């Protein structure tokens, strides 16, 4: 038997003021779109902003449905729109923010499992990493240089 050790490395910014200007603006777009989320059931709004290699910024927010599995997360809303409208463009950076109507969200909100798999699909498709920045409503922002930090043993087309 062998042991496999997997390590993830993240950069942590104390608050928005520490972010590079480009990421500060991207995160502000994510906050704007988070505030437009349709989340009447969970009361948890998420916003995402993507920076594409063509300079376009694509936003998405969570869209709930009374039939819970029928909703869609902010990350996949944005990614699928980018894939639909800009199929030849690469996603360079992603900003994610989440906020609850019930309490202040002070810790970084990372993508759920389904969103991690969708992000992985696009990293594999475009053959380059996507920088992912994520935060709560306030507080620290975490940066991952690639989805590989969040989903190290990725399931992709290579196994099919």
C-alpha positions in Angstrom: 0.0 0.0 0.0 1.1 3.6 -0.7 -0.1 6.8 0.8 -1.2 9.7 -1.4 -1.0 13.2 0.1 -2.9 15.9 -1.6 -2.2 19.5 -0.7 -4.1 22.6 -1.7 -2.7 26.1 -1.6 -4.8 29.3 -1.5 -4.0 33.0 -1.2 -6.1 34.8 1.4 -6.9 38.5 1.2 -8.2 40.1 4.4 -10.8 42.2 2.6 -11.8 43.7 -0.8 -9.2 46.6 -0.4 -6.3 44.1 -0.7 -7.5 42.7 -4.1 -5.8 43.7 -7.3 -7.9 46.4 -9.1 -9.1 44.0 -11.8 -10.3 41.5 -9.3 -11.8 44.2 -7.1 -13.9 45.3 -10.0 -14.8 41.7 -10.9 -15.9 41.0 -7.3 -18.0 44.1 -7.3 -19.8 42.8 -10.4 -20.4 39.5 -8.5 -21.8 41.5 -5.6 -24.1 43.4 -7.9 -25.5 40.3 -9.5 -25.7 38.5 -6.1 -28.2 41.2 -5.1 -30.4 40.3 -8.0 -30.5 36.6 -7.3 -33.8 34.8 -7.0 -33.6 32.9 -3.7 -37.0 33.1 -2.0 -36.6 29.6 -0.4 -33.1 29.4 0.9 -32.7 33.2 1.4 -29.1 32.6 0.3 -28.0 34.7 -2.6 -24.9 33.9 -4.7 -23.4 36.0 -7.5 -20.6 35.2 -9.9 -18.7 37.2 -12.4 -16.4 35.7 -15.0 -13.6 37.5 -16.9 -13.2 36.0 -20.4 -10.0 36.2 -22.5 -11.9 38.5 -25.0 -12.4 41.1 -22.2 -16.1 40.3 -21.7 -17.4 40.0 -18.1 -20.3 37.5 -17.7 -22.4 37.5 -14.6 -24.8 34.9 -13.1 -26.7 34.4 -9.9 -28.6 31.6 -8.3 -32.1 30.9 -9.5 -34.2 28.9 -7.2 -37.4 26.9 -7.8 -39.9 25.5 -5.4 -38.9 22.1 -6.8 -35.4 22.5 -5.3 -33.4 20.3 -7.8 -34.7 22.5 -10.6 -32.8 25.6 -9.6 -29.4 26.6 -10.8 -26.4 27.9 -9.0 -24.7 31.2 -9.9 -21.5 29.7 -11.1 -23.2 27.3 -13.6 -25.6 30.1 -14.7 -22.5 32.2 -15.7 -20.4 29.4 -17.1 -23.1 28.0 -19.3 -24.0 31.4 -20.6 -20.3 32.1 -21.4 -20.1 28.7 -23.1 -23.3 29.4 -25.1 -22.5 32.9 -26.2 -18.7 32.8 -26.4 -17.8 29.2 -27.1 -14.3 29.9 -28.3 -13.3 32.2 -25.4 -11.5 31.1 -22.3 -12.6 31.8 -18.8 -9.6 33.5 -17.1 -11.0 34.5 -13.7 -14.1 33.9 -11.6 -15.4 35.9 -8.6 -18.0 34.3 -6.3 -19.8 35.9 -3.4 -22.6 34.6 -1.2 -24.9 36.3 1.4 -27.7 35.1 3.6 -30.8 37.1 4.5 -30.6 35.4 7.9 -27.1 36.4 9.1 -24.0 38.1 7.9 -21.9 35.7 5.8 -18.3 36.3 7.0 -16.4 33.3 5.7 -15.6 32.6 2.0 -18.3 30.7 0.1 -16.7 28.1 -2.2 -18.5 26.5 -5.2 -20.7 23.4 -4.5 -19.8 20.0 -5.8 -21.9 20.3 -9.0 -20.4 23.7 -9.8 -16.9 22.4 -9.1 -17.5 19.7 -11.7 -18.8 22.3 -14.2 -15.7 24.5 -13.6 -13.5 21.5 -14.1 -15.2 20.7 -17.4 -14.3 24.2 -18.7 -10.7 24.0 -17.4 -10.3 20.7 -19.3 -12.0 22.1 -22.4 -9.9 25.2 -22.6 -6.7 23.5 -21.4 -5.9 26.2 -19.0 -6.7 27.0 -15.3 -9.3 29.4 -14.1 -8.4 31.6 -11.2 -11.2 31.5 -8.6 -11.8 34.1 -6.0 -14.5 33.6 -3.4 -15.9 35.4 -0.4 -19.0 35.7 1.8 -20.8 39.0 2.2 -17.9 40.5 4.1 -14.5 39.4 5.3 -11.7 37.5 3.7 -11.4 36.5 0.1 -9.8 33.3 -0.9 -8.0 32.7 -4.2 -7.4 29.4 -5.9 -5.1 29.4 -9.0 -7.1 26.5 -10.4 -10.1 24.3 -9.8 -7.6 21.6 -9.1 -7.2 23.0 -5.6 -10.9 22.6 -4.9 -11.4 19.3 -6.7 -7.9 17.6 -6.9 -9.1 14.2 -8.2 -11.2 15.6 -11.0 -13.4 13.3 -13.1 -13.0 14.3 -16.7 -13.3 13.0 -20.3 -9.9 11.3 -20.0 -11.6 8.4 -18.1 -14.4 7.9 -20.6 
